Amino acid sequence: MKWKYKTIKECIGGSLSSDVVQVARVVNHNAYLLREAVQKIEELSEEIEMLKKKLEKEDTNEKKYKLTNNVKELYGKKLYQIQALKSFGDVLEGDLGGYIEDETNLSQECNAWVYDNACVADNARIAGNAIIRDDAVIRDNVMVYDAAKIFNNAVVYGNAKVYNNARVYGYAHVYGNAKIFDVAKVYDNAKIHDNANVFSNSHVHGNSNVCGNACICGCAELKDNTKVWDDAFIMGDSVIHSYACICGEALITSIEDYSIIIGFGLWQRPTTFFRCKDDKIYVNCGCFQGTIDDFRKQVKKTRTGKIAEEYLLIADLMEKHFTRERNKKWQLEYIL
């Protein structure tokens, strides 16, 4: 920018007194200083702009992805499609990924990635080498890390955590404070919530529902329409199926620790008999939950005729069925 100044005499013409000339000199000097200051500011602004571009370039080189202008909404929140800035894992530079709300949702480190139409929102965090793909949705305060994978139409929300080599897929829902880890798998329409833990090499699928403080571990498998809640612990090579309902302080180490009876009673509802940590046999039948002795009392109190007789016979049969051999009890004590 070029500056041009005129003296006061040039502006107004004529002769000037010495005082006015002195004032003019001061004004001209100040104008000169102002001009120099403005030029210096302009030079500094250019340097700052160049430095800013350099830093942005360096920052871009360190990042593995950026947010694009492709937008979609999830529960009223705006999510941006991501694009890879460099190749890593099976992602190539320039590949478009899924959608996140901001860069706090997906780590810029390691190989974590959101693919396809998958969405990550709120305070959810995907890190390590975790993969989210297909139409999966991760939101709230969920953490997915290590080599965990969530795909298909699975939804994980609340304060849930999925990590290690765990898999959540199908139409499964994991929420609350639930944790899925190790090499556990949750799929189909299964629901894991509250403070439930699914870990080791266990599988939970079908329409299974695990909640409360229940733990599923070992090589246990839950399928069909099973429900496990309270402080129940399912482990070993147990296979829980059909309409089994296991609760309280159940301890199932194998298929021998529970049994289901179907087709009896007024409503022919499934009745589940199972072993608990105190080695007693408990029963879940409709709204009733209690020991096998309490079950007998309830039957005598509320049922008559053939229904009562059948239930009492079943109770006797289950008591005989669950009688533990001496060496089996020692095995249980060793496990505990």
C-alpha positions as CSV (number, residue, x, y, z in Angstrom):
1,M,0.0,0.0,0.0
2,K,1.4,3.4,-1.0
3,W,0.8,6.4,1.3
4,K,0.6,10.1,0.0
5,Y,0.5,13.0,2.4
6,K,0.1,16.7,1.8
7,T,1.4,19.4,4.1
8,I,-1.1,21.7,5.7
9,K,0.3,24.6,3.7
10,E,-0.4,22.6,0.5
11,C,-3.9,21.9,1.7
12,I,-5.0,25.4,2.7
13,G,-2.4,27.5,0.7
14,G,-0.9,30.8,1.9
15,S,1.6,31.6,4.6
16,L,1.7,29.9,7.9
17,S,3.0,31.0,11.3
18,S,5.9,29.2,12.9
19,D,3.6,27.6,15.4
20,V,1.4,26.2,12.7
21,V,4.4,24.9,10.8
22,Q,5.7,23.2,13.9
23,V,2.3,21.5,14.5
24,A,2.3,20.4,10.8
25,R,5.7,18.8,11.2
26,V,4.5,16.9,14.3
27,V,1.4,15.7,12.4
28,N,3.4,14.7,9.4
29,H,5.9,12.8,11.6
30,N,3.0,11.0,13.4
31,A,1.5,10.1,10.1
32,Y,4.8,8.7,9.0
33,L,5.0,6.6,12.1
34,L,1.4,5.4,11.6
35,R,2.3,4.5,8.0
36,E,5.3,2.5,9.1
37,A,3.2,0.7,11.8
38,V,0.5,-0.3,9.3
39,Q,3.1,-1.6,6.9
40,K,4.6,-3.7,9.6
41,I,1.2,-5.1,10.6
42,E,0.6,-6.0,7.0
43,E,3.9,-7.8,6.8
44,L,3.2,-9.7,10.0
45,S,-0.2,-10.6,8.8
46,E,1.3,-12.2,5.7
47,E,3.8,-14.1,7.8
48,I,1.0,-15.3,10.1
49,E,-1.1,-16.5,7.2
50,M,1.9,-18.4,5.7
51,L,2.6,-20.0,9.1
52,K,-1.0,-20.9,9.5
53,K,-1.1,-22.6,6.1
54,K,2.1,-24.5,7.0
55,L,0.7,-25.7,10.3
56,E,-2.5,-26.8,8.6
57,K,-0.5,-28.7,6.1
58,E,1.5,-30.4,8.8
59,D,-1.6,-31.2,10.8
60,T,-3.2,-32.7,7.8
61,N,-0.2,-34.9,7.2
62,E,-0.5,-36.3,10.7
63,K,-4.3,-36.9,10.4
64,K,-5.6,-40.1,8.8
65,Y,-9.1,-38.6,7.9
66,K,-11.0,-35.4,7.6
67,L,-14.7,-34.5,7.8
68,T,-16.4,-33.8,4.5
69,N,-19.4,-31.7,3.7
70,N,-21.6,-34.8,3.2
71,V,-24.1,-34.6,6.0
72,K,-26.8,-36.8,7.5
73,E,-28.9,-36.5,10.6
74,L,-29.1,-39.0,13.5
75,Y,-31.6,-38.3,16.3
76,G,-31.6,-34.6,15.3
77,K,-27.8,-34.3,15.3
78,K,-25.7,-33.5,12.3
79,L,-23.1,-36.1,11.3
80,Y,-20.4,-35.7,8.7
81,Q,-19.0,-38.3,6.4
82,I,-15.3,-39.0,6.8
83,Q,-12.7,-39.3,4.1
84,A,-9.2,-41.0,4.5
85,L,-6.2,-38.6,4.0
86,K,-3.8,-41.6,3.8
87,S,-3.8,-45.3,3.4
88,F,-3.9,-47.6,6.4
89,G,-5.2,-51.1,7.2
90,D,-7.6,-51.9,4.3
91,V,-8.5,-48.2,3.9
92,L,-7.1,-46.4,0.9
93,E,-6.3,-42.7,0.7
94,G,-9.4,-40.9,-0.6
95,D,-11.9,-43.6,0.6
96,L,-15.1,-42.3,2.0
97,G,-16.2,-43.8,5.3
98,G,-19.2,-43.6,7.6
99,Y,-20.5,-40.7,9.6
100,I,-19.3,-39.1,12.8
101,E,-20.4,-36.0,14.7
102,D,-16.9,-34.6,15.2
103,E,-13.3,-35.8,15.4
104,T,-13.6,-36.8,19.1
105,N,-15.7,-39.8,17.9
106,L,-12.9,-41.5,15.9
107,S,-9.2,-41.7,16.8
108,Q,-6.7,-40.3,14.3
109,E,-4.3,-43.0,15.4
110,C,-4.0,-46.7,14.6
111,N,-6.5,-48.3,12.2
112,A,-9.9,-47.6,13.8
113,W,-12.4,-46.8,11.1
114,V,-16.1,-46.2,10.5
115,Y,-17.3,-47.7,7.2
116,D,-20.3,-47.6,4.9
117,N,-23.4,-45.9,6.5
118,A,-22.4,-46.6,10.1
119,C,-22.9,-43.7,12.5
120,V,-21.0,-42.6,15.6
121,A,-22.4,-39.7,17.7
122,D,-22.5,-37.8,21.0
123,N,-19.5,-38.7,23.2
124,A,-19.0,-42.2,21.7
125,R,-15.3,-43.0,21.0
126,I,-13.9,-45.5,18.5
127,A,-10.2,-46.2,19.0
128,G,-7.4,-48.7,18.5
129,N,-8.1,-51.0,15.6
130,A,-11.9,-51.1,16.2
131,I,-14.2,-51.3,13.2
132,I,-17.8,-50.0,12.8
133,R,-19.5,-50.8,9.5
134,D,-22.7,-51.4,7.6
135,D,-25.6,-49.6,9.3
136,A,-24.4,-49.9,12.9
137,V,-25.1,-47.0,15.3
138,I,-22.8,-46.1,18.2
139,R,-23.9,-43.2,20.4
140,D,-24.0,-41.7,23.9
141,N,-20.8,-42.5,25.9
142,V,-20.0,-45.8,24.3
143,M,-16.3,-46.9,24.0
144,V,-15.2,-49.3,21.3
145,Y,-11.6,-50.1,21.1
146,D,-8.8,-52.7,20.6
147,A,-9.9,-55.0,17.7
148,A,-13.6,-55.0,18.4
149,K,-16.1,-55.1,15.5
150,I,-19.6,-53.8,15.4
151,F,-21.6,-54.3,12.2
152,N,-24.8,-55.1,10.4
153,N,-27.6,-53.2,12.2
154,A,-26.3,-53.5,15.7
155,V,-26.9,-50.6,18.1
156,V,-24.6,-49.8,21.0
157,Y,-25.5,-46.9,23.4
158,G,-25.5,-45.7,27.0
159,N,-22.2,-46.3,28.7
160,A,-21.6,-49.7,27.2
161,K,-18.1,-50.9,26.3
162,V,-17.0,-53.3,23.5
163,Y,-13.3,-54.2,23.4
164,N,-10.6,-56.8,22.9
165,N,-11.8,-59.0,19.9
166,A,-15.5,-58.9,20.8
167,R,-18.1,-58.9,18.0
168,V,-21.6,-57.3,18.1
169,Y,-23.7,-57.7,14.9
170,G,-27.1,-58.6,13.4
171,Y,-29.8,-56.5,15.1
172,A,-28.2,-56.9,18.6
173,H,-28.6,-54.1,21.2
174,V,-26.0,-53.4,23.8
175,Y,-26.6,-50.6,26.3
176,G,-26.6,-49.4,29.9
177,N,-23.3,-50.2,31.5
178,A,-22.9,-53.5,29.7
179,K,-19.5,-54.8,28.6
180,I,-18.7,-57.2,25.8
181,F,-15.0,-58.3,25.6
182,D,-12.5,-61.0,25.0
183,V,-13.7,-62.9,21.9
184,A,-17.4,-62.9,22.9
185,K,-20.1,-62.6,20.3
186,V,-23.5,-61.0,20.6
187,Y,-25.7,-61.2,17.5
188,D,-29.2,-61.8,16.0
189,N,-31.7,-59.9,18.2
190,A,-29.9,-60.4,21.5
191,K,-30.0,-57.6,24.1
192,I,-27.3,-57.0,26.7
193,H,-27.9,-54.2,29.2
194,D,-27.8,-52.9,32.7
195,N,-24.5,-54.1,34.2
196,A,-24.3,-57.4,32.4
197,N,-20.9,-58.7,31.2
198,V,-20.4,-61.1,28.2
199,F,-16.9,-62.3,27.8
200,S,-14.4,-65.2,27.2
201,N,-15.6,-67.2,24.2
202,S,-19.3,-67.0,25.0
203,H,-22.0,-66.4,22.4
204,V,-25.4,-64.7,23.0
205,H,-27.8,-64.7,20.1
206,G,-31.4,-65.4,19.1
207,N,-33.8,-63.3,21.2
208,S,-31.7,-63.7,24.3
209,N,-31.9,-61.0,27.0
210,V,-29.1,-60.6,29.5
211,C,-29.4,-57.9,32.1
212,G,-29.0,-57.0,35.8
213,N,-25.5,-58.0,37.0
214,A,-25.5,-61.3,35.0
215,C,-22.2,-62.7,33.6
216,I,-21.9,-64.9,30.6
217,C,-18.4,-66.4,30.1
218,G,-16.4,-69.5,29.3
219,C,-17.8,-71.2,26.2
220,A,-21.4,-70.6,27.3
221,E,-24.1,-70.1,24.7
222,L,-27.4,-68.4,25.1
223,K,-29.9,-68.7,22.3
224,D,-33.6,-68.8,21.4
225,N,-35.7,-66.8,23.9
226,T,-33.6,-67.2,27.0
227,K,-33.4,-64.5,29.7
228,V,-30.7,-64.2,32.3
229,W,-30.7,-61.5,35.0
230,D,-29.9,-60.5,38.6
231,D,-26.5,-61.9,39.7
232,A,-26.7,-65.1,37.6
233,F,-23.4,-66.5,36.4
234,I,-23.4,-68.7,33.3
235,M,-20.0,-70.4,32.4
236,G,-18.3,-73.5,31.2
237,D,-19.8,-75.1,28.1
238,S,-23.4,-74.4,29.2
239,V,-26.0,-74.1,26.4
240,I,-29.1,-72.1,27.6
241,H,-31.9,-72.4,25.1
242,S,-35.6,-72.4,24.5
243,Y,-37.5,-70.2,27.0
244,A,-35.2,-70.6,29.9
245,C,-35.4,-67.9,32.6
246,I,-32.4,-67.9,35.0
247,C,-32.0,-65.3,37.7
248,G,-31.1,-64.7,41.4
249,E,-27.6,-66.1,42.2
250,A,-27.7,-68.9,39.7
251,L,-24.5,-70.7,38.9
252,I,-24.6,-72.7,35.7
253,T,-21.4,-74.5,34.8
254,S,-22.9,-77.0,32.4
255,I,-26.2,-78.1,30.9
256,E,-26.7,-80.3,34.0
257,D,-27.3,-77.3,36.2
258,Y,-30.6,-76.3,34.7
259,S,-33.7,-77.8,33.2
260,I,-36.9,-76.5,31.5
261,I,-40.3,-78.0,31.8
262,I,-42.9,-76.9,29.2
263,G,-46.6,-77.7,28.8
264,F,-47.7,-77.9,32.4
265,G,-49.7,-75.6,34.7
266,L,-52.8,-73.5,34.0
267,W,-51.1,-71.4,31.3
268,Q,-48.6,-74.1,30.2
269,R,-45.8,-71.7,30.6
270,P,-42.1,-72.8,30.7
271,T,-40.8,-73.5,34.1
272,T,-37.1,-73.3,34.7
273,F,-35.2,-75.2,37.5
274,F,-31.6,-74.2,38.1
275,R,-28.8,-74.4,40.6
276,C,-27.6,-71.4,42.5
277,K,-24.3,-70.6,44.2
278,D,-25.5,-72.0,47.5
279,D,-26.0,-75.3,45.7
280,K,-29.8,-75.1,46.2
281,I,-32.3,-75.6,43.5
282,Y,-34.4,-72.5,42.5
283,V,-37.4,-72.2,40.3
284,N,-38.7,-69.6,37.9
285,C,-42.4,-70.2,37.0
286,G,-44.3,-67.2,35.7
287,C,-44.2,-64.6,38.5
288,F,-42.8,-67.0,41.0
289,Q,-39.1,-67.1,41.9
290,G,-37.8,-69.1,44.8
291,T,-36.4,-72.3,46.1
292,I,-37.9,-75.6,45.1
293,D,-39.4,-76.0,48.7
294,D,-41.0,-72.6,48.3
295,F,-42.3,-73.7,44.9
296,R,-44.0,-76.7,46.5
297,K,-45.7,-74.5,49.1
298,Q,-46.8,-72.1,46.4
299,V,-48.3,-74.9,44.4
300,K,-50.2,-76.3,47.4
301,K,-51.5,-72.8,48.2
302,T,-52.6,-71.7,44.8
303,R,-53.3,-74.9,42.7
304,T,-55.5,-77.9,43.0
305,G,-56.3,-81.2,41.2
306,K,-54.2,-82.5,38.4
307,I,-52.2,-79.2,37.9
308,A,-51.1,-79.3,41.5
309,E,-50.3,-83.0,41.4
310,E,-48.2,-82.6,38.2
311,Y,-46.3,-79.6,39.6
312,L,-45.5,-81.5,42.8
313,L,-44.3,-84.6,40.8
314,I,-42.1,-82.4,38.6
315,A,-40.6,-80.8,41.7
316,D,-39.7,-84.3,43.1
317,L,-38.3,-85.3,39.7
318,M,-36.2,-82.1,39.5
319,E,-34.9,-82.6,43.0
320,K,-33.8,-86.0,42.1
321,H,-32.3,-84.8,38.8
322,F,-30.2,-82.1,40.5
323,T,-28.8,-84.4,43.2
324,R,-25.1,-83.8,42.9
325,E,-22.7,-86.6,43.1
326,R,-20.0,-86.2,45.6
327,N,-17.2,-85.7,43.1
328,K,-19.3,-83.2,41.2
329,K,-19.6,-81.1,44.3
330,W,-15.9,-81.1,44.9
331,Q,-15.4,-80.0,41.3
332,L,-17.8,-77.0,41.9
333,E,-15.9,-76.1,45.1
334,Y,-12.7,-76.1,43.1
335,I,-14.2,-73.8,40.4
336,L,-15.4,-71.4,43.1
